[in-house]
């Protein structure tokens, strides 16, 4: 099996439901700019380019910022939980 065939059978989970409180700032760290784009955009572009079967993006229940990030429409969006573990479990439950 080639790498391309393998990746086509894989799903990727991107946990992005955190608040980034230790980092500070007006918005969570996944939305902070890095080279003119939100950190989350950089991540999603890389994950989508791998050709995985599905990219599952986990966001906080009260997060409305993700809809403006390029690449999100190519992902399945799942709501996160109270902890990172619960957020990842929500994504695994989806899969």
TANOR-V192710 format. One record per residue. N is the residue number from 1. PHI is phi in whole degrees, 0 to 359 (999 if undefined). PSI is psi in whole degrees, -180 to 180 (NA if undefined). BURIAL is 1 if it has 16 or more other ideal C-beta (glycine too) atoms within 10 Angstrom, else 0. Layout:
n=<N | N>
phi=<PHI | PHI>
psi=<PSI | PSI>
burial=<BURIAL | BURIAL>
This chain:
n=<1 | 2 | 3 | 4 | 5 | 6 | 7 | 8 | 9 | 10 | 11 | 12 | 13 | 14 | 15 | 16 | 17 | 18 | 19 | 20 | 21 | 22 | 23 | 24 | 25 | 26 | 27 | 28 | 29 | 30 | 31 | 32 | 33 | 34 | 35 | 36 | 37 | 38 | 39 | 40 | 41 | 42 | 43 | 44 | 45 | 46 | 47 | 48 | 49 | 50 | 51 | 52 | 53 | 54 | 55 | 56 | 57 | 58 | 59 | 60 | 61 | 62 | 63 | 64 | 65 | 66 | 67 | 68 | 69 | 70 | 71 | 72 | 73 | 74 | 75 | 76 | 77 | 78 | 79 | 80 | 81 | 82 | 83 | 84 | 85 | 86 | 87 | 88 | 89 | 90 | 91 | 92 | 93 | 94 | 95>
phi=<999 | 283 | 300 | 299 | 295 | 297 | 296 | 293 | 254 | 254 | 251 | 244 | 255 | 245 | 284 | 224 | 260 | 285 | 263 | 64 | 296 | 293 | 282 | 78 | 105 | 285 | 230 | 301 | 298 | 294 | 254 | 293 | 285 | 223 | 53 | 83 | 228 | 299 | 308 | 299 | 297 | 302 | 297 | 297 | 302 | 293 | 294 | 296 | 295 | 288 | 80 | 294 | 301 | 204 | 248 | 257 | 259 | 257 | 235 | 296 | 302 | 261 | 275 | 245 | 288 | 297 | 296 | 269 | 274 | 303 | 103 | 299 | 294 | 269 | 247 | 267 | 262 | 236 | 281 | 279 | 248 | 287 | 231 | 300 | 301 | 294 | 297 | 295 | 299 | 301 | 293 | 295 | 300 | 299 | 292>
psi=<132 | 164 | -41 | -43 | -41 | -48 | -30 | -11 | 1 | 143 | 146 | 132 | 128 | 99 | 114 | 40 | 4 | 163 | -18 | 36 | -36 | -30 | -29 | -174 | 166 | -27 | 163 | 155 | -28 | -15 | -2 | 143 | 141 | 115 | 41 | 1 | 151 | 145 | -41 | -36 | -44 | -46 | -50 | -41 | -44 | -44 | -44 | -38 | -17 | -19 | 28 | 160 | -42 | 141 | 119 | 117 | 124 | 122 | 158 | 151 | -34 | 14 | 121 | -4 | -28 | -29 | -22 | -4 | 123 | 138 | -23 | -35 | -17 | 3 | 161 | 125 | 130 | 142 | 138 | 177 | -164 | -25 | 165 | -42 | -44 | -37 | -47 | -38 | -40 | -41 | -42 | -39 | -39 | -45 | NA>
burial=<0 | 0 | 0 | 0 | 0 | 0 | 0 | 0 | 0 | 0 | 0 | 1 | 1 | 1 | 1 | 1 | 1 | 1 | 0 | 0 | 0 | 0 | 0 | 0 | 0 | 0 | 0 | 1 | 1 | 1 | 1 | 0 | 0 | 0 | 0 | 0 | 0 | 1 | 1 | 1 | 1 | 0 | 1 | 1 | 0 | 0 | 1 | 0 | 0 | 0 | 0 | 1 | 0 | 0 | 1 | 1 | 1 | 1 | 1 | 1 | 0 | 0 | 1 | 0 | 1 | 1 | 0 | 0 | 1 | 0 | 1 | 1 | 0 | 0 | 1 | 0 | 1 | 1 | 0 | 1 | 1 | 0 | 0 | 0 | 0 | 0 | 1 | 1 | 0 | 1 | 1 | 0 | 0 | 0 | 0>
